[in-house]
Amino acid sequence: MGEIDLTTPALLFPAISLLLLAYTNRFLVLAQLIRQLHKQRQGELQDVSARQIANLRKRIGLIKTMQAYGVTSFILCSLAMFFIFVNQAGIAKVAFGLSLFVLVLSLVYSLYEITISTDAIKIELEDLEQKHST
């Protein structure tokens, strides 16, 4: 493996920052949906609402995991830069490699969360279709 310098891990900083921002935005949207669902459904719990609640609960857990892996990736990337700065190239390579691996884990969880979010939309569409057909 070739030499690593400060610019290599530094390239990940903007990507990880944008990724964490996107994850935070997804979380805020979910929080808003939960508040709306709570306000609309007080006193009545329909099958659609129960299914949505289970879906939202699962998505919140996934976003928490995505964020944790994203932050861990950022920390490892920062450590890689620190180790380069103190002339510890071997440790820097390991930290940077781990940073990339954890970033990929975060992205895999993100992909899974996206598939679940499309399931949530399908639940809403099914409900609309049922109401339209009656």
N, C-alpha and C positions, 0 to 999 in steps of 0.2 A: 504494500500500500504506500502511496506517495506521501510526501510531507503535507502537513496541515498547517495553515496559518490563520490569523485572526479573521480574515475575510470569509473563510469557509463557514464556520458556525454563525457568523454575523449575517449571512444571507438568510438564515432561518428566522431571524428576529421579526421582520415585517410579516412573514407568513404566519408565524405562531400568534403574533398580536392580532392579526385580522381574524384568524381562526377563533381565538378566544372571544373576540367581539361578536362574531357570528353566533357562537354558542350562547353568549349572554343574551343576545337579541332573541334567540329561540326560547330561552328560558322566560324572558319577559313576556313574550307572546303567550306562552303556556300559562303563565300566572294570570294574565288578563283573561284568557279563556276560562280558567277555573273560576275566577271572580264572577264573570258573566253567567256561567252555568249555575253557580251558587245563587246568584240573585234571581235568575229566571225560574229555577226549580225549587225554591223554598216551599216546603210542604208537600211537594209532589215529586216522586221519583219514578220516572218511567224507565222502561227497558233500555231505551236509547241513552238516557242519562247515566244509568248504571254502567253500560258498556263504555261510554265516554270517560267516566270517572276512572275505570280500570285502565283504560288506554292512557289517560293523562298521568296517572300515578306511575305507570311504567316508563313513560317518556321522561318524566322529571328525574327518575333514577338514572336513566341513561344519560341525560344531559349533565347530571352531577358527575358521573363517571367520565364523560367526555372532557369536561372542564378540568377534572383532577389530572387526567392524562396530559391534557394540553399544558397545564401549569408545570407538571413534572418535566415535560419536554423542554419548556422554557428554562427551567432551573438547570437541567442537565446541559443545555446549550450554553448557558451562562458559565457554568462550571468548566466546560470545554474551553471557552475563551480565557477564563482565568488560568487554567493549566497551561495553555499556550503562552500566556503572558509571563508565567513563571518558569518557562522552558521545560515543561513536563509533557512533551509531545505524546508519549505513549498513553498516559492517563487521559490526555485531551482527546485522543482518538477514541478511546473506550467511552468516555462521557458523550462525545458527539454521536457515536454509533448508537448508544442507548437512547439518546435524545431522538434520533431518527426513528428508532423502533417504537418508542412510546408515542411519538407523533402518529405513526401509522396505526397504532392501537386506538388512539383517539379518533382517527378518521374512520376506522372500521365501526366503532360505536356510533359515530355520526351517521354513517350509511344505514345502520340498523335502525336508528331513531327515525330517519327519514322514511323508511319503509313502514314503520309503525304510524307515523303521522299521516301517511296516505291511507292507512286503514281507518284512521279517525274520520277522514273525509268521506270514505265509503260508508261509514255508519250514518253520517248525516244525509248522504244521498239516498240511502235505503229508506230512512225515515221520511224524507221528502217524497219519494216515489210512493210509499205506502199511503201518505196523506193525500197525495194527488189522485191515486187510484180509487179512493173511497169517497 
